[in-house]
Amino acid sequence: MFESSLQQLGSALRARQISSVELTQLYLDRIAKLNPELNAYITVSPETSLAQARAADARLAAGNADALTGIPIAQKDIFCAKGWLTTCGSKMLHDFVSPYDAHVIARFNDAGAVNLGKTNMDEFAMGSSNETSHYGPVKNPWDQARVPGGSSGGSASAIAARLCAAATGTDTGGSIRQPAALCGISGLKPTYGVVSRYGMIAFASSLDQAGPMARSAEDLALLLNAMAGFDERDSTSLQRDKEDYARDLAKPLNGLRIGLPKEFFAEGLSGDVAHAVEAAIAEYRKLGATVVEISLPNSKLSVPVYYVLAPAEASSNLSRFDGVRYGYRAPDYTDLADMYEKSRAQGFGAEVKRRIMIGTYVLSHGYYDAYYLQAQKIRRLIAQDFTEAFRQCDVIMGPTAPSTAFKLGEKGDDPVQMYLSDIYTIAVNLAGLPGMSIPCGFGAANNGNPGMPVGLQIIGNYFDEARMLNAAHQYQLATDWHSRAPNGI
Ligand code: GLN
């Protein structure tokens, strides 16, 4: 069961070969056994999950099941879910039980999916290693001395360890794709505006986008079908006709034009990753694709631009956490200002404070023009590079991350090194484009350390998710990297 695709699970449930309660219990037992080590979940609530599973079984018996009815899916703890503790990885929200459902959660509930639990994440989604969580670091199931990536590292680790059938993530600068790459799973960040951000705790609103994480592209298509769609409660949600993201999965890849940005294969890319990505491109040629070299000349500026814009937006979004209406309040204070100050000083972790300070600085009078405005201008140039590139190719491919999973603690003291983990993913968010990562091999094993997974990034033009999923699925039909499981898990 743990190796079945979502399609297979759905069929087994509809054929009553297994009940949703049985399936949910199987996952809950596995979580009880493996989560104490991996720390992939912040909250598991067996009673709540099993109640949803019973309701799903009734729906299955009544014959009005959807594709995802009865399937246990984990939710990143950034999504408000009614009655569930929703922490966003922060002490600030350590006791926040959401009174309402995020749009994404409501979509899964409507589909009859079972919420299996809330997954661990970097605090307020700020990080690339899952070490900034107030609830402790998540371990990579391929090697527990290593990070799973971040910020959706709990979801990625849970999928790789078969602690859920699939999960959700959010991606502001790479947080779906980078952990997917580091944990050997598949993840998709849709075009900005395709999935509603209502009830998704805001980090940097012009970049944040929710998306699915799973073992295969085929599973991602089913999940995105449930998640996507217009929502009037999010002013950036796009009003578009409903799409079936699985519609092109079976198409052959003859004539697909793949662009390889020369900047993505330059200095800073580890040999392990380069080899696996090059082998994947060779496989695509065999599948009928053609390859052209392209250039994204401004992409080298994406990390500095992002680290002006994302903190600026975060400093504004996080001002709501003041200890007054909800969240952490310092126990001792003298007056209102002291209460704000102490609550924020005690409730936020170091990385979040760093971002709030940078964001406040770049927005302040006298610095706004030099930093914020300048970054917005370069953001436009970065987006234009992609527009140029898509004149020559249908999809862009390259590495997702510059290296395989690094050791826990390895980059903790060096924020710039940590920020560089997203060097290939951030430009995609700045442009609002869809991007995904699929497993494409392993690094070399050495000194008794296992070879760690490598991710291939696929970037599409706006609203080209179906084509990207097609390209990923055809590759997954020809290879088996996506179905490998970590040893001993
Ligand atoms: N790692 C990046 C950051 O720390 C991206 C995070 C994200 O996509 N949520 O901001």
Residues whose N, C-alpha, C, O or C-beta is under 5 A from the ligand:
A	BS01	LIG	A125 M126 G127 S128 G150 S151 T170 D171 T172 G173 G174 S175 D422
